[in-house]
């Protein structure tokens, strides 16, 4: 018997908990990447690349002419560079999100 059962006879373990959504971005202005099961090392590499100005600036100078379009990746003969396109997407989310973390 504890304080939780004193009020309504139920313990906290009897209830399902729903994870709360990520909080708003911290005052430092940075957002993280959600860990999806042992992805922390890869996430730290991606964040290092994001915070390397030369890499980030070069990545964002690449245009559709250089990279192709994700919508065309399954079309025969198309040359789509999926990794830089997805990095652009992820970096944009990290830079513009108002949440503490983003999901890959």
The first five atom37 places (N, CA, C, CB, O) and aatype in JSON, in Angstrom:
{
  "aatype": [20, 20, 20, 20, 20, 20, 20, 20, 20, 20, 20, 20, 20, 20, 20, 20, 20, 20, 20, 20, 20, 20, 20, 20, 20, 20, 20, 20, 20, 20, 20, 20, 20, 20, 20, 20, 20, 20, 20, 20, 20, 20, 20, 20, 20, 20, 20, 20, 20, 20, 20, 20, 20, 20, 20, 20, 20, 20, 20, 20, 20, 20, 20, 20, 20, 20, 20, 20, 20, 20, 20, 20, 20, 20, 20, 20, 20, 20, 20, 20, 20, 20, 20, 20, 20, 20, 20, 20, 20, 20, 20, 20, 20, 20, 20, 20, 20, 20, 20, 20, 20, 20, 20, 20],
  "atom_mask": [
    [1, 1, 1, 1, 1],
    [1, 1, 1, 1, 1],
    [1, 1, 1, 1, 1],
    [1, 1, 1, 1, 1],
    [1, 1, 1, 1, 1],
    [1, 1, 1, 1, 1],
    [1, 1, 1, 1, 1],
    [1, 1, 1, 1, 1],
    [1, 1, 1, 1, 1],
    [1, 1, 1, 1, 1],
    [1, 1, 1, 1, 1],
    [1, 1, 1, 1, 1],
    [1, 1, 1, 1, 1],
    [1, 1, 1, 1, 1],
    [1, 1, 1, 1, 1],
    [1, 1, 1, 1, 1],
    [1, 1, 1, 1, 1],
    [1, 1, 1, 1, 1],
    [1, 1, 1, 1, 1],
    [1, 1, 1, 1, 1],
    [1, 1, 1, 1, 1],
    [1, 1, 1, 1, 1],
    [1, 1, 1, 1, 1],
    [1, 1, 1, 1, 1],
    [1, 1, 1, 1, 1],
    [1, 1, 1, 1, 1],
    [1, 1, 1, 1, 1],
    [1, 1, 1, 1, 1],
    [1, 1, 1, 1, 1],
    [1, 1, 1, 1, 1],
    [1, 1, 1, 1, 1],
    [1, 1, 1, 1, 1],
    [1, 1, 1, 1, 1],
    [1, 1, 1, 1, 1],
    [1, 1, 1, 1, 1],
    [1, 1, 1, 1, 1],
    [1, 1, 1, 1, 1],
    [1, 1, 1, 1, 1],
    [1, 1, 1, 1, 1],
    [1, 1, 1, 1, 1],
    [1, 1, 1, 1, 1],
    [1, 1, 1, 1, 1],
    [1, 1, 1, 1, 1],
    [1, 1, 1, 1, 1],
    [1, 1, 1, 1, 1],
    [1, 1, 1, 1, 1],
    [1, 1, 1, 1, 1],
    [1, 1, 1, 1, 1],
    [1, 1, 1, 1, 1],
    [1, 1, 1, 1, 1],
    [1, 1, 1, 1, 1],
    [1, 1, 1, 1, 1],
    [1, 1, 1, 1, 1],
    [1, 1, 1, 1, 1],
    [1, 1, 1, 1, 1],
    [1, 1, 1, 1, 1],
    [1, 1, 1, 1, 1],
    [1, 1, 1, 1, 1],
    [1, 1, 1, 1, 1],
    [1, 1, 1, 1, 1],
    [1, 1, 1, 1, 1],
    [1, 1, 1, 1, 1],
    [1, 1, 1, 1, 1],
    [1, 1, 1, 1, 1],
    [1, 1, 1, 1, 1],
    [1, 1, 1, 1, 1],
    [1, 1, 1, 1, 1],
    [1, 1, 1, 1, 1],
    [1, 1, 1, 1, 1],
    [1, 1, 1, 1, 1],
    [1, 1, 1, 1, 1],
    [1, 1, 1, 1, 1],
    [1, 1, 1, 1, 1],
    [1, 1, 1, 1, 1],
    [1, 1, 1, 1, 1],
    [1, 1, 1, 1, 1],
    [1, 1, 1, 1, 1],
    [1, 1, 1, 1, 1],
    [1, 1, 1, 1, 1],
    [1, 1, 1, 1, 1],
    [1, 1, 1, 1, 1],
    [1, 1, 1, 1, 1],
    [1, 1, 1, 1, 1],
    [1, 1, 1, 1, 1],
    [1, 1, 1, 1, 1],
    [1, 1, 1, 1, 1],
    [1, 1, 1, 1, 1],
    [1, 1, 1, 1, 1],
    [1, 1, 1, 1, 1],
    [1, 1, 1, 1, 1],
    [1, 1, 1, 1, 1],
    [1, 1, 1, 1, 1],
    [1, 1, 1, 1, 1],
    [1, 1, 1, 1, 1],
    [1, 1, 1, 1, 1],
    [1, 1, 1, 1, 1],
    [1, 1, 1, 1, 1],
    [1, 1, 1, 1, 1],
    [1, 1, 1, 1, 1],
    [1, 1, 1, 1, 1],
    [1, 1, 1, 1, 1],
    [1, 1, 1, 1, 1],
    [1, 1, 1, 1, 1],
    [1, 1, 1, 1, 1]
  ],
  "atom_positions": [
    [[0.85, -1.18, 0.0], [0.0, 0.0, 0.0], [0.9, 1.23, 0.0], [-0.97, 0.0, 1.23], [1.8, 1.36, 0.83]],
    [[0.63, 2.15, -0.96], [1.42, 3.38, -1.0], [0.5, 4.56, -1.25], [2.52, 3.3, -2.1], [-0.72, 4.41, -1.31]],
    [[1.08, 5.72, -1.4], [0.27, 6.93, -1.57], [-0.57, 6.89, -2.83], [1.18, 8.16, -1.6], [-1.67, 7.45, -2.85]],
    [[-0.09, 6.24, -3.9], [-0.86, 6.15, -5.13], [-2.16, 5.38, -4.95], [-0.03, 5.5, -6.22], [-3.18, 5.72, -5.55]],
    [[-2.13, 4.34, -4.12], [-3.34, 3.54, -3.93], [-4.29, 4.16, -2.93], [-2.97, 2.14, -3.48], [-5.47, 3.81, -2.88]],
    [[-3.8, 5.08, -2.14], [-4.64, 5.68, -1.1], [-5.78, 6.49, -1.7], [-3.8, 6.57, -0.2], [-6.87, 6.52, -1.13]],
    [[-5.56, 7.14, -2.83], [-6.6, 7.99, -3.39], [-7.67, 7.22, -4.13], [-5.99, 9.0, -4.32], [-8.86, 7.45, -3.91]],
    [[-7.28, 6.3, -5.0], [-8.3, 5.65, -5.81], [-8.18, 4.14, -5.86], [-8.26, 6.19, -7.19], [-8.92, 3.5, -6.61]],
    [[-7.29, 3.57, -5.09], [-7.17, 2.13, -5.04], [-6.41, 1.53, -6.21], [-8.52, 1.53, -4.98], [-6.27, 0.31, -6.28]],
    [[-5.91, 2.33, -7.12], [-5.17, 1.82, -8.26], [-3.72, 2.27, -8.17], [-5.81, 2.3, -9.59], [-3.43, 3.35, -7.67]],
    [[-2.84, 1.44, -8.64], [-1.43, 1.81, -8.65], [-1.07, 2.35, -10.01], [-0.54, 0.62, -8.28], [-1.77, 2.13, -10.99]],
    [[0.05, 3.05, -10.06], [0.5, 3.62, -11.33], [0.8, 2.54, -12.34], [1.74, 4.48, -11.11], [0.68, 2.79, -13.55]],
    [[1.18, 1.34, -11.9], [1.49, 0.26, -12.83], [0.25, -0.29, -13.52], [2.21, -0.86, -12.11], [0.38, -1.02, -14.51]],
    [[-0.94, 0.04, -13.05], [-2.17, -0.43, -13.68], [-2.55, 0.38, -14.91], [-3.3, -0.39, -12.69], [-3.45, -0.02, -15.65]],
    [[-1.9, 1.49, -15.15], [-2.25, 2.37, -16.24], [-1.21, 2.29, -17.34], [-2.39, 3.8, -15.74], [-0.02, 2.16, -17.08]],
    [[-1.67, 2.38, -18.57], [-0.75, 2.46, -19.71], [-0.24, 3.89, -19.81], [-1.45, 2.02, -21.05], [-0.98, 4.84, -19.59]],
    [[1.01, 4.02, -20.13], [1.55, 5.36, -20.3], [1.8, 5.6, -21.77], [2.85, 5.56, -19.48], [2.33, 4.74, -22.48]],
    [[1.43, 6.75, -22.21], [1.64, 7.15, -23.6], [2.79, 8.13, -23.6], [0.34, 7.77, -24.23], [2.76, 9.13, -22.87]],
    [[3.82, 7.85, -24.42], [4.95, 8.79, -24.43], [4.51, 10.17, -24.9], [6.08, 8.27, -25.32], [3.71, 10.31, -25.82]],
    [[5.04, 11.16, -24.24], [4.68, 12.53, -24.63], [5.47, 12.93, -25.86], [4.95, 13.51, -23.46], [6.57, 12.42, -26.09]],
    [[4.94, 13.84, -26.66], [5.66, 14.31, -27.84], [6.89, 15.09, -27.42], [4.76, 15.18, -28.74], [6.96, 15.57, -26.28]],
    [[7.87, 15.24, -28.32], [9.05, 16.01, -27.95], [8.66, 17.42, -27.54], [10.05, 16.06, -29.12], [7.73, 18.01, -28.09]],
    [[9.38, 17.94, -26.57], [9.12, 19.3, -26.12], [9.57, 20.32, -27.14], [9.8, 19.56, -24.8], [10.2, 19.98, -28.15]],
    [[9.26, 21.57, -26.87], [9.68, 22.64, -27.77], [11.19, 22.79, -27.72], [9.0, 23.97, -27.4], [11.84, 22.42, -26.75]],
    [[11.73, 23.35, -28.78], [13.17, 23.54, -28.91], [13.71, 24.3, -27.71], [13.52, 24.28, -30.22], [13.08, 25.23, -27.2]],
    [[14.87, 23.89, -27.27], [15.49, 24.53, -26.11], [16.03, 25.91, -26.48], [16.62, 23.65, -25.56], [16.13, 26.26, -27.66]],
    [[16.37, 26.68, -25.47], [16.89, 28.03, -25.68], [18.17, 28.06, -26.5], [17.12, 28.69, -24.35], [18.48, 29.07, -27.13]],
    [[18.94, 26.96, -26.49], [20.19, 26.93, -27.25], [19.93, 26.95, -28.76], [21.01, 25.7, -26.88], [20.84, 27.23, -29.54]],
    [[18.69, 26.64, -29.17], [18.33, 26.7, -30.58], [18.66, 25.46, -31.37], [19.0, 27.85, -31.21], [18.51, 25.45, -32.59]],
    [[19.11, 24.4, -30.71], [19.48, 23.18, -31.42], [18.42, 22.11, -31.24], [20.84, 22.67, -30.93], [17.74, 22.06, -30.21]],
    [[18.28, 21.26, -32.25], [17.38, 20.12, -32.18], [18.21, 18.85, -32.36], [16.25, 20.21, -33.26], [19.22, 18.86, -33.06]],
    [[17.77, 17.78, -31.74], [18.46, 16.5, -31.85], [17.71, 15.55, -32.77], [18.64, 15.87, -30.48], [16.69, 15.9, -33.35]],
    [[18.25, 14.35, -32.88], [17.65, 13.3, -33.7], [17.2, 12.2, -32.76], [18.67, 12.75, -34.79], [17.95, 11.78, -31.88]],
    [[15.96, 11.72, -32.93], [15.43, 10.65, -32.09], [16.28, 9.39, -32.25], [13.96, 10.35, -32.44], [16.64, 9.02, -33.36]],
    [[16.58, 8.74, -31.12], [17.31, 7.48, -31.15], [16.31, 6.37, -31.48], [18.05, 7.2, -29.8], [15.33, 6.19, -30.75]],
    [[16.55, 5.65, -32.55], [15.62, 4.6, -32.95], [16.24, 3.22, -32.74], [15.21, 4.77, -34.42], [16.18, 2.36, -33.62]],
    [[16.84, 3.03, -31.6], [17.42, 1.75, -31.26], [18.84, 1.63, -31.75], [16.59, 0.64, -31.82], [19.07, 1.17, -32.87]],
    [[19.79, 2.03, -30.95], [21.23, 1.93, -31.25], [21.64, 2.77, -32.45], [21.6, 0.49, -31.5], [22.55, 2.4, -33.19]],
    [[20.98, 3.91, -32.66], [21.37, 4.8, -33.75], [22.13, 6.02, -33.24], [20.13, 5.26, -34.53], [22.4, 6.95, -34.0]],
    [[22.48, 6.03, -31.96], [23.09, 7.22, -31.37], [24.43, 7.57, -32.02], [23.29, 7.02, -29.88], [24.73, 8.76, -32.19]],
    [[25.24, 6.58, -32.4], [26.53, 6.88, -33.03], [26.33, 7.51, -34.4], [27.38, 5.61, -33.15], [27.01, 8.47, -34.75]],
    [[25.41, 6.97, -35.18], [25.11, 7.54, -36.49], [24.51, 8.94, -36.32], [24.14, 6.62, -37.28], [24.85, 9.85, -37.07]],
    [[23.62, 9.1, -35.35], [23.02, 10.41, -35.1], [24.08, 11.45, -34.76], [21.99, 10.33, -33.96], [24.0, 12.59, -35.21]],
    [[25.07, 11.06, -33.96], [26.11, 12.03, -33.59], [26.95, 12.39, -34.81], [27.01, 11.46, -32.47], [27.39, 13.53, -34.93]],
    [[27.2, 11.45, -35.72], [27.92, 11.75, -36.95], [27.11, 12.72, -37.81], [28.21, 10.46, -37.74], [27.67, 13.69, -38.34]],
    [[25.81, 12.48, -37.94], [24.97, 13.37, -38.74], [24.93, 14.78, -38.15], [23.53, 12.81, -38.84], [24.98, 15.76, -38.89]],
    [[24.85, 14.88, -36.83], [24.85, 16.2, -36.19], [26.2, 16.9, -36.36], [24.51, 16.07, -34.71], [26.25, 18.12, -36.49]],
    [[27.28, 16.12, -36.35], [28.6, 16.7, -36.59], [28.68, 17.27, -37.99], [29.71, 15.65, -36.37], [29.2, 18.37, -38.19]],
    [[28.17, 16.53, -38.98], [28.15, 17.02, -40.36], [27.3, 18.28, -40.47], [27.63, 15.93, -41.32], [27.69, 19.23, -41.15]],
    [[26.14, 18.3, -39.82], [25.27, 19.47, -39.85], [25.99, 20.7, -39.3], [23.99, 19.21, -39.04], [25.87, 21.8, -39.84]],
    [[26.74, 20.52, -38.23], [27.4, 21.65, -37.58], [28.78, 21.97, -38.16], [27.54, 21.37, -36.1], [29.5, 22.82, -37.63]],
    [[29.14, 21.29, -39.25], [30.37, 21.62, -39.98], [29.99, 22.56, -41.12], [31.1, 20.31, -40.53], [29.43, 22.11, -42.12]],
    [[30.28, 23.85, -40.99], [29.78, 24.84, -41.95], [30.12, 24.52, -43.41], [30.33, 26.19, -41.61], [29.27, 24.69, -44.28]],
    [[31.33, 24.07, -43.67], [31.73, 23.8, -45.06], [30.89, 22.68, -45.67], [33.21, 23.44, -45.13], [30.48, 22.77, -46.82]],
    [[30.64, 21.63, -44.89], [29.84, 20.51, -45.39], [28.39, 20.95, -45.62], [29.88, 19.32, -44.41], [27.82, 20.7, -46.67]],
    [[27.82, 21.6, -44.61], [26.42, 22.04, -44.68], [26.2, 22.99, -45.85], [26.0, 22.72, -43.36], [25.23, 22.85, -46.6]],
    [[27.08, 23.96, -46.01], [26.92, 24.93, -47.1], [27.04, 24.27, -48.46], [27.95, 26.05, -46.97], [26.27, 24.59, -49.37]],
    [[27.99, 23.36, -48.62], [28.15, 22.66, -49.9], [26.93, 21.79, -50.19], [29.44, 21.79, -49.89], [26.44, 21.75, -51.32]],
    [[26.43, 21.11, -49.16], [25.25, 20.25, -49.34], [24.06, 21.07, -49.83], [24.89, 19.53, -48.03], [23.34, 20.64, -50.73]],
    [[23.85, 22.25, -49.23], [22.69, 23.04, -49.6], [22.87, 23.8, -50.92], [22.39, 24.01, -48.51], [21.91, 24.38, -51.42]],
    [[24.07, 23.81, -51.48], [24.25, 24.41, -52.81], [23.88, 23.43, -53.92], [25.69, 24.89, -52.99], [23.69, 23.84, -55.07]],
    [[23.77, 22.13, -53.58], [23.4, 21.14, -54.59], [21.93, 21.31, -54.95], [23.67, 19.7, -54.07], [21.06, 21.38, -54.07]],
    [[21.65, 21.37, -56.24], [20.29, 21.61, -56.71], [19.7, 20.35, -57.33], [20.28, 22.76, -57.73], [20.35, 19.31, -57.4]],
    [[18.48, 20.48, -57.76], [17.8, 19.37, -58.43], [18.57, 18.92, -59.67], [16.37, 19.79, -58.82], [18.57, 17.74, -60.02]],
    [[19.22, 19.85, -60.32], [20.02, 19.51, -61.5], [21.17, 18.57, -61.11], [20.58, 20.8, -62.16], [21.53, 17.68, -61.88]],
    [[21.75, 18.76, -59.94], [22.85, 17.91, -59.47], [22.35, 16.59, -58.91], [23.66, 18.64, -58.41], [22.98, 15.54, -59.09]],
    [[21.21, 16.63, -58.22], [20.77, 15.5, -57.42], [19.62, 14.7, -58.01], [20.38, 15.97, -56.09], [19.44, 13.53, -57.65]],
    [[18.85, 15.27, -58.9], [17.63, 14.61, -59.37], [16.49, 14.84, -58.39], [17.87, 13.1, -59.57], [16.58, 15.68, -57.5]],
    [[15.42, 14.09, -58.59], [14.23, 14.21, -57.74], [13.91, 12.87, -57.1], [13.01, 14.72, -58.56], [13.97, 11.83, -57.76]],
    [[13.57, 12.89, -55.82], [13.23, 11.64, -55.14], [12.08, 10.91, -55.81], [12.88, 11.92, -53.69], [12.04, 9.68, -55.83]],
    [[11.14, 11.66, -56.36], [9.99, 11.05, -57.02], [10.41, 10.21, -58.22], [9.0, 12.13, -57.46], [9.67, 9.32, -58.65]],
    [[11.6, 10.47, -58.77], [12.06, 9.77, -59.97], [13.01, 8.62, -59.65], [12.75, 10.74, -60.89], [13.52, 7.98, -60.57]],
    [[13.24, 8.33, -58.39], [14.28, 7.36, -58.04], [13.99, 5.95, -58.57], [14.44, 7.3, -56.55], [14.93, 5.19, -58.79]],
    [[12.74, 5.59, -58.77], [12.41, 4.25, -59.25], [12.22, 4.19, -60.77], [11.15, 3.77, -58.57], [11.96, 3.12, -61.31]],
    [[12.35, 5.31, -61.45], [12.2, 5.33, -62.9], [13.47, 4.81, -63.56], [11.88, 6.77, -63.4], [14.58, 5.19, -63.17]],
    [[13.32, 3.91, -64.55], [14.49, 3.4, -65.25], [15.29, 4.54, -65.9], [14.08, 2.36, -66.31], [14.71, 5.43, -66.52]],
    [[16.59, 4.48, -65.75], [17.46, 5.47, -66.36], [17.62, 6.77, -65.6], [16.96, 5.78, -67.7], [18.43, 7.61, -65.98]],
    [[16.88, 6.95, -64.52], [17.02, 8.2, -63.77], [18.23, 8.1, -62.85], [15.72, 8.5, -62.94], [18.55, 7.04, -62.33]],
    [[18.88, 9.23, -62.67], [20.03, 9.3, -61.78], [19.67, 10.2, -60.61], [21.31, 9.83, -62.52], [19.73, 11.42, -60.7]],
    [[19.3, 9.56, -59.53], [18.89, 10.3, -58.34], [19.88, 9.98, -57.23], [17.42, 9.93, -57.91], [20.15, 8.82, -56.94]],
    [[20.41, 11.0, -56.63], [21.34, 10.84, -55.53], [20.56, 10.96, -54.22], [22.5, 11.9, -55.6], [20.39, 12.05, -53.66]],
    [[20.09, 9.82, -53.76], [19.16, 9.77, -52.64], [19.8, 10.24, -51.34], [18.63, 8.36, -52.47], [19.16, 10.97, -50.57]],
    [[21.03, 9.85, -51.06], [21.65, 10.19, -49.77], [21.77, 11.7, -49.58], [23.03, 9.55, -49.66], [21.35, 12.2, -48.54]],
    [[22.33, 12.46, -50.54], [22.38, 13.91, -50.31], [20.99, 14.54, -50.24], [23.18, 14.58, -51.4], [20.8, 15.51, -49.5]],
    [[20.04, 14.02, -50.98], [18.67, 14.55, -50.89], [18.09, 14.33, -49.5], [17.77, 13.89, -51.95], [17.46, 15.23, -48.93]],
    [[18.29, 13.14, -48.96], [17.76, 12.85, -47.62], [18.52, 13.64, -46.55], [17.85, 11.35, -47.33], [17.93, 14.04, -45.54]],
    [[19.82, 13.87, -46.76], [20.56, 14.71, -45.82], [20.04, 16.14, -45.85], [22.06, 14.69, -46.14], [19.91, 16.77, -44.8]],
    [[19.73, 16.66, -47.03], [19.15, 18.0, -47.13], [17.83, 18.06, -46.36], [18.93, 18.39, -48.6], [17.57, 19.02, -45.64]],
    [[17.01, 17.03, -46.51], [15.72, 16.98, -45.82], [15.92, 16.95, -44.31], [14.91, 15.76, -46.28], [15.29, 17.72, -43.59]],
    [[16.8, 16.06, -43.83], [17.04, 15.94, -42.4], [17.63, 17.22, -41.82], [17.97, 14.76, -42.12], [17.19, 17.69, -40.77]],
    [[18.62, 17.79, -42.49], [19.25, 19.01, -42.0], [18.25, 20.15, -41.95], [20.45, 19.39, -42.87], [18.27, 20.96, -41.02]],
    [[17.38, 20.23, -42.95], [16.34, 21.27, -42.94], [15.43, 21.1, -41.74], [15.52, 21.23, -44.23], [15.08, 22.08, -41.07]],
    [[15.04, 19.86, -41.46], [14.19, 19.61, -40.29], [14.9, 20.01, -39.0], [13.78, 18.12, -40.23], [14.3, 20.63, -38.13]],
    [[16.17, 19.66, -38.89], [16.92, 20.0, -37.68], [17.07, 21.5, -37.51], [18.3, 19.34, -37.71], [17.02, 22.01, -36.39]],
    [[17.25, 22.21, -38.6], [17.44, 23.66, -38.53], [16.15, 24.43, -38.32], [18.12, 24.14, -39.78], [16.14, 25.5, -37.71]],
    [[15.04, 23.89, -38.83], [13.79, 24.65, -38.84], [12.74, 24.15, -37.85], [13.21, 24.62, -40.21], [11.77, 24.85, -37.58]],
    [[12.92, 22.96, -37.3], [11.92, 22.41, -36.4], [11.81, 23.24, -35.13], [12.25, 20.96, -36.05], [12.8, 23.81, -34.67]],
    [[10.62, 23.3, -34.58], [10.45, 23.98, -33.3], [10.41, 22.95, -32.16], [9.17, 24.83, -33.31], [10.09, 23.3, -31.02]],
    [[10.74, 21.69, -32.47], [10.77, 20.63, -31.47], [12.2, 20.35, -31.01], [10.14, 19.35, -32.05], [13.16, 20.75, -31.67]],
    [[12.34, 19.68, -29.86], [13.66, 19.34, -29.34], [14.36, 18.3, -30.2], [13.56, 18.83, -27.91], [15.59, 18.25, -30.26]],
    [[13.57, 17.45, -30.87], [14.18, 16.4, -31.69], [13.3, 16.11, -32.9], [14.4, 15.12, -30.85], [12.1, 16.39, -32.91]],
    [[13.94, 15.53, -33.91], [13.22, 15.13, -35.12], [13.47, 13.65, -35.35], [13.68, 15.97, -36.36], [14.43, 13.08, -34.84]],
    [[12.61, 13.03, -36.11], [12.73, 11.6, -36.4], [13.25, 11.43, -37.82], [11.37, 10.88, -36.22], [12.93, 12.2, -38.73]],
    [[14.05, 10.4, -37.98], [14.54, 10.09, -39.32], [13.52, 9.21, -39.97], [15.94, 9.41, -39.29], [13.7, 8.81, -41.12]]
  ]
}
